[in-house]
């Protein structure tokens, strides 16, 4: 079994999505503040 697939568990997937979501939210807030 490839290591990449073995590491890609549902828990890791959820954690990765959370981190990406927070990053996108932060960028959106910065854009909103800049646009006033």
C-alpha positions as CSV (number, residue, x, y, z in Angstrom):
1,X,0.0,0.0,0.0
2,X,1.5,3.4,-1.0
3,X,2.5,5.5,1.9
4,X,0.6,8.5,0.6
5,X,-2.7,6.6,0.6
6,X,-2.0,5.1,4.0
7,X,-1.5,8.6,5.5
8,X,-4.6,9.9,3.8
9,X,-7.1,8.8,6.4
10,X,-10.5,10.5,6.9
11,X,-9.2,12.2,10.0
12,X,-6.2,13.6,8.2
13,X,-8.5,14.7,5.4
14,X,-10.8,16.6,7.8
15,X,-7.8,18.2,9.6
16,X,-6.4,19.3,6.2
17,X,-9.7,20.7,5.1
18,X,-10.0,22.7,8.4
19,X,-6.6,24.2,8.0
20,X,-7.2,25.2,4.4
21,X,-10.6,26.6,5.3
22,X,-9.1,28.7,8.1
23,X,-6.5,30.0,5.7
24,X,-9.1,30.9,3.0
25,X,-11.2,32.6,5.7
26,X,-8.2,34.7,6.9
27,X,-7.5,35.8,3.3
28,X,-11.2,36.7,2.8
29,X,-11.2,38.8,6.0
30,X,-8.0,40.6,4.8
31,X,-9.6,41.4,1.5
32,X,-12.8,42.7,3.2
33,X,-10.8,44.9,5.5
34,X,-8.8,46.3,2.6
35,X,-11.9,47.0,0.5
36,X,-13.5,48.7,3.6
